[in-house]
Amino acid sequence: MRVDPTGKPSVSHFKVLERRGGHSFCEVRIETGRTHQIRVHAAHLGHPVAGDDKYGDDEANKRLAQQVGLKRLFLHAASIEFALDKGKTPYLINAPLSEELNAVLDRLV
């Protein structure tokens, strides 16, 4: 997967919520749902998702694992919204950030 003008269109909106220890904690809203979309777009912008062993920065991932204990991709679906019955039945499902990822954030200085 890569950003390619001849590929299928995809749109992601990135918003920095907080900066810690040289890293940015972002909210990403996607308009499309392409495979690895957030990961590919973040890497294309020069800011790969922490812990991403496919599109990320190997050295940064090693440092994050050693210094703050990041053992996985730092990517979390905070919410999903959809409708059933031709739009008549809306659903909004929220999920808090895991304790594991909160602990990583707390260790970033």
C-alpha positions as CSV (number, residue, x, y, z in Angstrom):
1,M,0.0,0.0,0.0
2,R,1.2,3.5,-0.8
3,V,-0.1,6.9,-1.7
4,D,-0.4,6.9,-5.5
5,P,-2.4,9.3,-7.7
6,T,-3.5,6.4,-9.9
7,G,-4.9,4.5,-6.9
8,K,-8.3,4.5,-5.4
9,P,-9.2,7.8,-3.7
10,S,-9.0,8.0,0.1
11,V,-9.3,10.9,2.6
12,S,-8.0,11.2,6.1
13,H,-8.2,14.3,8.4
14,F,-5.4,14.5,11.0
15,K,-5.7,16.8,14.1
16,V,-2.9,17.0,16.7
17,L,-4.5,16.8,20.2
18,E,-1.3,16.8,22.3
19,R,2.5,16.6,22.0
20,R,4.6,14.6,24.4
21,G,8.2,13.6,24.3
22,G,8.7,14.6,20.7
23,H,5.6,12.6,19.6
24,S,2.1,13.8,18.6
25,F,-1.1,12.3,19.9
26,C,-3.6,12.7,17.0
27,E,-7.2,12.3,16.2
28,V,-7.8,11.0,12.7
29,R,-11.2,11.1,11.0
30,I,-11.5,9.0,7.8
31,E,-14.0,9.6,5.0
32,T,-13.1,6.4,3.3
33,G,-12.1,3.0,4.5
34,R,-9.1,1.8,2.5
35,T,-6.8,-0.9,3.8
36,H,-4.1,0.5,6.2
37,Q,-5.4,4.0,5.3
38,I,-4.4,5.8,8.4
39,R,-1.0,4.1,8.6
40,V,-0.2,4.8,4.9
41,H,-1.3,8.5,5.1
42,A,0.6,9.1,8.3
43,A,3.8,7.6,6.9
44,H,3.3,9.6,3.7
45,L,3.1,12.8,5.7
46,G,6.4,11.8,7.4
47,H,4.8,11.0,10.8
48,P,4.2,7.3,10.9
49,V,2.1,5.7,13.6
50,A,4.2,4.7,16.6
51,G,4.9,1.0,16.7
52,D,4.1,0.4,13.0
53,D,6.5,-2.3,11.8
54,K,5.3,-2.1,8.2
55,Y,5.2,1.7,7.4
56,G,6.9,3.1,10.4
57,D,10.4,4.1,11.7
58,D,12.2,1.1,13.0
59,E,14.6,3.1,15.1
60,A,11.9,5.2,16.7
61,N,9.8,2.0,17.3
62,K,12.8,0.4,19.1
63,R,13.3,3.5,21.3
64,L,9.6,3.6,22.2
65,A,9.7,0.0,23.1
66,Q,12.7,0.4,25.3
67,Q,11.9,3.8,26.9
68,V,8.1,3.7,27.4
69,G,7.2,0.0,26.9
70,L,5.3,0.4,23.6
71,K,4.7,-3.2,22.5
72,R,2.2,-2.8,19.7
73,L,0.9,-0.4,17.1
74,F,-0.3,2.8,18.8
75,L,-3.6,2.9,16.9
76,H,-7.0,2.9,18.5
77,A,-10.6,3.2,17.2
78,A,-12.1,5.6,19.6
79,S,-15.5,5.6,18.0
80,I,-17.5,4.3,15.0
81,E,-20.7,5.7,13.7
82,F,-23.1,4.1,11.2
83,A,-26.7,3.7,10.5
84,L,-28.9,0.7,9.7
85,D,-32.4,0.4,8.1
86,K,-31.5,2.8,5.3
87,G,-30.3,5.4,7.8
88,K,-33.3,5.2,10.2
89,T,-31.4,3.6,13.0
90,P,-28.1,5.4,13.9
91,Y,-25.4,3.9,16.0
92,L,-22.5,5.6,17.7
93,I,-20.1,3.3,19.6
94,N,-17.3,4.8,21.7
95,A,-14.3,2.9,23.2
96,P,-11.9,4.4,25.7
97,L,-8.1,4.2,25.1
98,S,-6.7,1.0,26.6
99,E,-4.8,1.2,29.9
100,E,-1.8,-0.1,28.0
101,L,-1.7,2.8,25.6
102,N,-2.6,5.3,28.4
103,A,0.4,4.0,30.3
104,V,2.6,4.6,27.2
105,L,1.3,8.2,27.0
106,D,2.0,8.8,30.7
107,R,5.6,7.6,30.3
108,L,6.3,10.1,27.5
109,V,8.0,13.2,28.9
